[in-house]
Amino acid sequence: MIYPNQRPDMQAYADSIAAAHGGADSSSEASRTLWGDAWGRLKKNKLAIIAAIWILFIVLIALSADLWVPQTLGDPNATAANMAAESRLPPSLEHPFGTDSLGRDVLSRVIYGARISLTVGLVATGISTAIGLVMGAIAAYYGGIWDTIIMRLADIFLAFPYTLFVVAMIAVIGNGIQNVFIAIGILGWPSIARVFRSAILSVKENDYVDAARAMGASDVRIIARHIFPNSVASIVVYATMNIGGAILTESALSFLGMGVVPPDPSWGTLIQAGQQFLQTEPWLMILPGLAILSTVLAFTLLGDGLRDALDVKMKDA
């Protein structure tokens, strides 16, 4: 219905926006949202919930480490000479993960290593996601020469083996945790850009976008207000899975001696230090490896759960 003082294009805009959100045929339908429906479906996915709980547990343990780890397990970076007598002890109640070749508690180093791995995963993924969103939005919304340039640039990045590319970049800019953030973050944007570009192309020609453009809305407003909210679901899923990939990459770099600089603990450096004792003290390598496996698997399972929960085709499932 068009009211006396309402312009037809404004009414078209309002109708298209309502259609984009499923209409208002009933109060129950109007109160439903994408994120509300997604949360309802996610709660039914036991593996995803278990993965989320495990990730939350790891985060809480890592954040609270300063409050209890040094007092109960010992300083993870201690190098006192009198600790040599306790080197490479097997797992016990006093040292649940055993001790390393310098007598340091392995569990305490795994816990502090979780800080580095989670930080790298979150920060590096944040950098690559931010770059990918901007590049993908420009390529999809403006198209033409911008789309060609950005996508060909992404093809160049994707043409190189990812890990080898990261190693080469670290070799140029130097070791250190900050450079790991930069290398993983910068080199991870092409995949995000492609996913976001595809999502934008699927929604940018909808009626509500045309109506907003006809009303004189700026490009930034159209992208931020109408296109991004309807495309963000795929990015949430992809970014969640990318965190696990970033953790694996950081562990590989540290294992090769190009990531975290000792004596700071990292899951990769713990595996590297324990590999020479694999036949005699296998826990020095296996237990840090299980920390990597469980954490990366948790992010993967959570990403799978989010993908299923945010799939609008499963709205009535």
C-alpha positions as CSV (number, residue, x, y, z in Angstrom):
1,M,0.0,0.0,0.0
2,I,1.2,3.5,-0.9
3,Y,0.3,6.2,1.6
4,P,-0.6,9.7,0.3
5,N,2.7,11.3,1.3
6,Q,4.9,8.3,0.4
7,R,6.9,8.2,-2.9
8,P,6.5,5.1,-5.0
9,D,10.3,4.4,-5.0
10,M,10.4,4.7,-1.2
11,Q,7.6,2.1,-1.0
12,A,9.4,-0.2,-3.4
13,Y,12.5,0.2,-1.2
14,A,10.5,-0.7,1.9
15,D,8.8,-3.7,0.2
16,S,12.1,-5.0,-1.1
17,I,13.8,-4.7,2.3
18,A,10.8,-6.5,3.9
19,A,11.1,-9.2,1.2
20,A,14.8,-9.6,1.9
21,H,14.1,-10.3,5.5
22,G,11.3,-12.9,4.8
23,G,8.3,-10.6,4.8
24,A,6.0,-10.0,7.8
25,D,3.2,-12.6,7.2
26,S,3.2,-13.5,10.9
27,S,4.6,-12.3,14.1
28,S,6.5,-15.5,14.7
29,E,8.2,-15.3,11.3
30,A,9.0,-11.6,11.7
31,S,10.8,-12.3,15.0
32,R,13.1,-14.9,13.5
33,T,16.5,-13.8,12.4
34,L,19.4,-15.6,10.6
35,W,21.5,-15.6,13.7
36,G,18.7,-16.8,15.9
37,D,17.9,-19.7,13.6
38,A,21.6,-20.5,13.2
39,W,22.1,-20.7,17.0
40,G,19.1,-23.0,17.3
41,R,20.6,-25.4,14.7
42,L,24.1,-25.1,16.1
43,K,22.9,-26.2,19.5
44,K,21.8,-29.5,17.9
45,N,25.2,-30.2,16.5
46,K,27.0,-32.0,19.3
47,L,30.4,-32.1,17.7
48,A,30.3,-28.3,17.1
49,I,29.3,-27.6,20.7
50,I,32.0,-29.9,22.0
51,A,34.5,-28.2,19.8
52,A,33.4,-24.7,21.0
53,I,33.7,-25.8,24.6
54,W,37.2,-27.2,24.0
55,I,38.3,-23.9,22.3
56,L,36.8,-21.9,25.2
57,F,38.6,-24.2,27.7
58,I,41.9,-23.7,25.9
59,V,41.4,-19.9,25.8
60,L,40.6,-19.7,29.5
61,I,43.6,-21.9,30.5
62,A,45.9,-19.7,28.3
63,L,44.6,-16.4,29.7
64,S,44.8,-17.5,33.3
65,A,48.2,-19.2,33.1
66,D,50.1,-16.4,35.0
67,L,47.8,-16.9,38.0
68,W,48.6,-20.6,38.6
69,V,51.0,-22.2,36.2
70,P,54.4,-20.9,37.6
71,Q,53.2,-21.7,41.1
72,T,52.1,-25.3,40.4
73,L,54.1,-26.5,37.4
74,G,57.1,-24.1,37.4
75,D,58.4,-21.4,35.2
76,P,58.2,-22.5,31.5
77,N,61.4,-20.6,30.7
78,A,63.5,-21.6,33.7
79,T,67.1,-22.5,32.9
80,A,68.6,-23.1,36.4
81,A,71.6,-25.5,36.4
82,N,70.1,-27.6,39.3
83,M,67.2,-28.5,37.0
84,A,69.3,-30.8,34.9
85,A,68.7,-33.7,37.3
86,E,65.0,-33.5,36.4
87,S,65.5,-33.6,32.7
88,R,63.3,-35.8,30.5
89,L,61.3,-37.2,33.4
90,P,58.3,-39.3,32.3
91,P,54.7,-38.0,32.8
92,S,53.7,-38.2,36.5
93,L,51.3,-36.5,39.0
94,E,53.9,-33.8,39.6
95,H,54.7,-33.3,35.9
96,P,51.6,-34.5,33.9
97,F,53.4,-34.1,30.5
98,G,56.9,-34.9,31.8
99,T,59.9,-32.6,31.6
100,D,62.1,-31.6,28.7
101,S,65.9,-31.9,28.3
102,L,66.4,-28.8,30.5
103,G,64.1,-30.1,33.3
104,R,61.3,-27.7,32.5
105,D,57.7,-28.9,32.8
106,V,56.3,-29.7,29.4
107,L,52.7,-29.0,30.3
108,S,53.5,-25.5,31.4
109,R,55.3,-24.8,28.1
110,V,52.3,-26.3,26.2
111,I,50.0,-23.9,28.1
112,Y,52.1,-20.9,27.4
113,G,52.6,-22.1,23.8
114,A,48.8,-22.0,23.4
115,R,48.9,-18.3,24.0
116,I,51.1,-17.8,21.0
117,S,49.3,-20.3,18.8
118,L,45.8,-18.8,19.5
119,T,47.1,-15.2,19.2
120,V,48.7,-16.0,15.8
121,G,45.5,-17.8,14.7
122,L,43.2,-14.9,15.6
123,V,45.5,-11.9,14.6
124,A,46.7,-13.4,11.3
125,T,43.2,-14.5,10.4
126,G,41.9,-11.0,11.3
127,I,44.5,-9.4,9.0
128,S,43.8,-11.7,6.1
129,T,40.0,-11.4,6.6
130,A,40.1,-7.6,6.6
131,I,42.2,-7.4,3.5
132,G,40.1,-10.1,1.8
133,L,36.8,-8.3,2.6
134,V,38.0,-5.1,1.1
135,M,39.5,-6.6,-2.0
136,G,36.5,-9.0,-2.5
137,A,34.0,-6.1,-2.1
138,I,35.8,-3.9,-4.6
139,A,36.1,-6.7,-7.1
140,A,32.5,-7.9,-6.9
141,Y,30.7,-4.5,-6.5
142,Y,32.5,-2.5,-9.1
143,G,33.5,-5.4,-11.5
144,G,35.2,-4.6,-14.8
145,I,38.8,-3.7,-14.6
146,W,38.8,-3.7,-10.8
147,D,37.5,-7.3,-10.8
148,T,40.1,-8.3,-13.3
149,I,43.1,-6.7,-11.5
150,I,42.2,-8.0,-8.1
151,M,41.3,-11.6,-9.2
152,R,44.5,-11.9,-11.3
153,L,46.5,-10.6,-8.3
154,A,44.8,-13.3,-6.2
155,D,45.7,-15.9,-8.8
156,I,49.3,-14.9,-8.6
157,F,49.3,-15.4,-4.8
158,L,47.5,-18.7,-5.1
159,A,49.9,-20.0,-7.8
160,F,52.6,-20.4,-5.2
161,P,52.6,-23.1,-2.5
162,Y,51.2,-21.4,0.6
163,T,53.7,-22.7,3.2
164,L,56.7,-22.1,0.9
165,F,55.5,-18.6,0.2
166,V,55.2,-17.9,3.9
167,V,58.7,-19.3,4.5
168,A,60.1,-17.1,1.7
169,M,58.5,-14.0,3.2
170,I,59.7,-14.8,6.7
171,A,63.2,-15.3,5.2
172,V,63.0,-11.7,3.8
173,I,61.4,-9.8,6.7
174,G,63.0,-11.9,9.5
175,N,62.0,-14.2,12.4
176,G,59.7,-13.1,15.2
177,I,56.1,-13.4,16.2
178,Q,55.2,-10.0,14.7
179,N,56.5,-11.1,11.3
180,V,54.6,-14.3,11.6
181,F,51.4,-12.3,12.0
182,I,52.3,-10.2,8.9
183,A,53.3,-13.1,6.7
184,I,50.3,-15.3,7.4
185,G,47.9,-12.4,7.4
186,I,49.0,-10.9,4.1
187,L,49.4,-14.1,2.2
188,G,46.0,-15.5,3.3
189,W,43.7,-12.8,1.8
190,P,43.1,-14.3,-1.7
191,S,40.9,-17.1,-0.5
192,I,38.8,-14.8,1.7
193,A,38.5,-12.3,-1.2
194,R,37.2,-15.1,-3.6
195,V,34.7,-16.3,-1.1
196,F,33.4,-12.8,-0.3
197,R,33.3,-11.9,-4.0
198,S,31.2,-14.9,-4.8
199,A,28.8,-14.1,-1.9
200,I,28.4,-10.4,-3.0
201,L,27.8,-11.4,-6.6
202,S,24.9,-13.6,-5.5
203,V,23.1,-10.7,-3.6
204,K,24.1,-7.4,-5.3
205,E,21.5,-7.7,-8.0
206,N,18.6,-8.2,-5.6
207,D,15.7,-5.8,-5.6
208,Y,16.5,-4.3,-2.2
209,V,20.0,-3.3,-3.5
210,D,18.5,-1.8,-6.6
211,A,16.0,0.1,-4.5
212,A,18.7,1.4,-2.2
213,R,20.7,2.5,-5.2
214,A,17.6,4.3,-6.7
215,M,17.1,6.1,-3.4
216,G,20.6,7.6,-3.8
217,A,22.4,5.5,-1.2
218,S,26.2,5.7,-1.4
219,D,28.2,2.7,-2.5
220,V,29.7,2.4,1.0
221,R,26.2,2.4,2.6
222,I,24.9,-0.2,0.2
223,I,27.8,-2.5,0.8
224,A,27.8,-2.0,4.6
225,R,24.1,-2.0,5.2
226,H,22.6,-4.3,2.6
227,I,25.3,-6.5,0.9
228,F,27.7,-7.3,3.8
229,P,25.0,-8.5,6.3
230,N,23.6,-10.9,3.7
231,S,27.1,-12.2,2.7
232,V,28.8,-12.4,6.1
233,A,27.7,-15.9,7.0
234,S,30.2,-17.5,4.5
235,I,33.0,-15.3,5.8
236,V,32.3,-16.4,9.4
237,V,32.6,-20.0,8.5
238,Y,35.7,-19.6,6.4
239,A,37.5,-17.4,8.9
240,T,36.8,-19.9,11.7
241,M,38.4,-22.7,9.7
242,N,41.3,-20.3,8.7
243,I,42.2,-19.9,12.4
244,G,43.2,-23.6,12.5
245,G,45.2,-23.3,9.3
246,A,47.1,-20.3,10.8
247,I,47.9,-22.3,13.9
248,L,49.3,-25.1,11.8
249,T,51.3,-22.7,9.7
250,E,52.8,-21.0,12.8
251,S,53.7,-24.4,14.2
252,A,55.4,-25.4,11.0
253,L,57.4,-22.2,10.9
254,S,58.5,-22.6,14.5
255,F,59.4,-26.2,13.9
256,L,61.7,-25.0,11.1
257,G,63.2,-22.4,13.3
258,M,61.5,-19.4,11.5
259,G,58.7,-18.6,13.9
260,V,58.8,-18.0,17.6
261,V,62.3,-17.5,18.9
262,P,63.4,-19.7,21.9
263,P,63.2,-19.8,24.8
264,D,59.6,-18.6,24.3
265,P,57.5,-21.7,24.1
266,S,55.6,-22.6,20.9
267,W,53.9,-25.9,20.0
268,G,56.1,-26.1,16.9
269,T,59.4,-25.5,18.8
270,L,58.3,-28.1,21.4
271,I,57.9,-30.7,18.7
272,Q,61.2,-29.7,17.1
273,A,63.0,-30.1,20.5
274,G,61.3,-33.4,21.2
275,Q,61.9,-35.1,17.8
276,Q,65.4,-36.2,18.7
277,F,64.1,-38.1,21.7
278,L,61.2,-39.7,19.9
279,Q,62.4,-43.3,20.5
280,T,63.3,-42.9,24.1
281,E,61.0,-40.1,25.4
282,P,58.1,-40.0,22.8
283,W,55.9,-37.8,25.1
284,L,58.1,-34.8,24.4
285,M,56.9,-34.8,20.8
286,I,53.5,-36.6,21.0
287,L,51.9,-34.5,23.7
288,P,52.5,-31.1,22.1
289,G,51.4,-32.6,18.8
290,L,48.1,-33.7,20.4
291,A,47.6,-30.1,21.6
292,I,47.9,-28.9,17.9
293,L,45.7,-31.7,16.7
294,S,42.9,-31.2,19.2
295,T,42.9,-27.4,18.7
296,V,42.9,-27.4,14.9
297,L,40.3,-30.2,14.9
298,A,38.1,-28.1,17.2
299,F,38.2,-25.1,14.9
300,T,37.5,-27.3,11.9
301,L,34.5,-29.0,13.6
302,L,33.2,-25.6,14.8
303,G,33.6,-24.2,11.2
304,D,31.6,-27.2,9.8
305,G,28.9,-26.7,12.4
306,L,28.7,-23.0,11.6
307,R,28.5,-23.8,7.9
308,D,25.5,-26.0,8.5
309,A,23.9,-23.7,10.9
310,L,24.2,-20.6,8.7
311,D,22.9,-22.4,5.6
312,V,19.6,-20.7,4.8
313,K,18.5,-23.8,2.9
314,M,18.3,-25.5,6.2
315,K,16.0,-22.9,7.7
316,D,13.1,-25.3,8.2
317,A,15.2,-28.3,8.8
